[in-house]
Amino acid sequence: MTSQNSIILAGGSGFLGQELARHFTGKGHDVVVLTRQPRAEGGIARERFWDGRTLGDWAKELDGALAVINLCGRSVDCRYTAANRREILDSRVNSTRVLGEAIARCAQPPRVWLNASSATIYRHTFGPAWDESATDFAATPEVKDEFSLEVIHAWEKELNAEHGTRNAEPKTRKVALRMTMALGHARNSVFPVLRRLARLGLGGKMGDGRQFVSWMHVEDFCRAVEWVIAHDELSGPVNLAAPNPLPNAEMMRVMRELVGAPFGLPAARWLLEVGAFFLRTETELILKSRRVAPGKLLASGFQFQFPTFAEAVKDLSAK
């Protein structure tokens, strides 16, 4: 049986997984990363093999654990071909399903199960920010978010399903982490990309620039995950977002000021479509207006170290 101080990170070899592993290891937790390519040594935490689909010896790590955090999911930064759509959906649903089955077989199930989700579930809006009480999840054809919504609904449905037959899983609190853009220094974080664009003179508004961007400094992300684990009253969907989303045009202005760029060429929608085609990605990632409020975090007393975008990127730029 695993230590009651242990944190199990499924899919923990990516940017956010490694940040969480570093954070919780520094807090004295025994961190176990479930990954398809475990290292024998040299990692931030102990690593165990799993394939994200089937039960195996890794499941023993969950018994008696404090928390399970599932971050699995193929990157959505790709073209939505039929093959990529299937991989995006399956990687999320299958990993969630098999974790539920493993938890249901535990003699002492984990206290809490945090499963990644996405704040993209909320409707494209220029109005008030959506908090967790929102139920308007309608698709907006102009930003092409139908597939994303299909994936998120299937993902959260699997989290809330009953798994197995031993009835252990209901003892585990479940949280759907509706995540927004995390700002950090890793290669696949958006901050280095935005800074590079601004330095090259390409830091103008994208599309009409009105679309809201929800985001979170990676340090606040780690602190918020720790907070959710510690607060038993938090369950169901929890928005991981800073309290001050901002329009794309304003975000790019802040980035230009950060790097001292006197101007930034704007990118019209048609140009974004062409660029997305050649970069093998989708314009939804840029054009959907994601205006999200961290309602449950704020109501529970969580305090952000970096509540504004300017504060967040200034801190990252200094490191």
CORQUI-V998177 format. One line per field, one symbol per residue. ss: DSSP state (H for helix, E for strand, L for the rest). A space follows every 50 residues. Layout:
ss=???
This chain:
ss=LLLLLEEEEELLLLHHHHHHHHHHHHLLLEEEEEELLLLLLLLLLEEEEL LLLLLLHHHHHHLLLLEEEELLLLLLLLLLLHHHHHHHHHHHHHHHHHHH HHHHLLLLLLLEEEEEEEHHHLLLLLLLLELLLLLLLLLLHHHLLHHHHH HHHHHHHHHHLLLLLLLLHHHLEEEEEEELEEELLLLLLHHHHHHHHHHL LLLLLELLLLLEELEEEHHHHHHHHHHHHHLLLLLEEEEELLLLLEEHHH HHHHHHHHHLLLLLLLELHHHHHHHHHHHLLLLHHHHLLLLELLHHHHHL LLLLLLLLHHHHHHHHHLL
